Amino acid sequence: MNFLKMLIENKKLILQLGKNDFRNRFASTSLGSIWGFLQPFIFMLTYVIVFQYILKTGAAGDDPFVVWYIPAIAMWLTLNDTILKTSTSIRQYAYLVKKVVFPIDIIPMITIVSCTVVGLFLILIAVVVGICFGYMPNILTLVYFIIAAYAFIIALTRLTSAICTVVPDFSELLSIVMQLMFWFTPIIWNLNMLGDGILLNIAKCMPFTYLVTGIREAFISGNIIVEGYGVYTAVFWFITIFLFVWGNRVFKRTKKDFADVL
């Protein structure tokens, strides 16, 4: 509750610093903030060309591959970029940590706000592509999974930002783990390939799988929140809440050492 209270009290500061963070990230380039949108867009387009037109993958089933793939990769890029950048945000803002009066707890939120600009842009692309192919997304489901994604990001990075600050090597390990998660999450392969068994159940219990599959279903069909997936919704929120409680405890215990290690 203290964390939420701090966010509310400092919401204007978080938004302002978040916007400045996004602008400053590409301040030294000619195109400026455009690179923030161009890089992930080209990444998404490259995978569409490779898997639909070169490898001619059938992972999408009866639906167009681009409609099946774009929402999932948009969600993944949002998760990956935000988690990695937010986890190292306290080291990035070391000069603020050393200011006694600055609320250290809000620093990760500054980076989350900065990354949200690109994240929402990617999801907007997914919506436009879906509509172009005749697939109108379920708005309520789409909004739910965006909220769920950011709830998970906040919970996870509450933990990882504290660990990366006191143990710098952890950021490298986290980067490797996220690379592995890209291939273990059904982004470019179909969850049905696992068949019916323990592997499928384990995969569905993974938060990344839940978010990627969920936002995909918002565009294609079904109601992943309750129909046939209700138990995994409960598992997702259990993991999210557990990570937040654990991360909150770790953050509180370690933040007194941040100034010494930076």
GIBELDA-V604389 format. One record per helix or strand of 3 or more residues. SS is the DSSP state (hx for helix, st for strand). FROM is the first residue (numbers start at 1). TO is the last residue. If there is no record, write none. Layout:
# GIBELDA-V604389
SS:FROM:TO + SS:FROM:TO
This chain:
# GIBELDA-V604389
hx:2:9 + hx:11:25 + hx:34:54 + hx:65:87 + hx:89:92 + hx:94:97 + hx:104:132 + hx:139:166 + hx:169:184 + hx:191:194 + hx:198:205 + hx:207:219 + hx:230:261
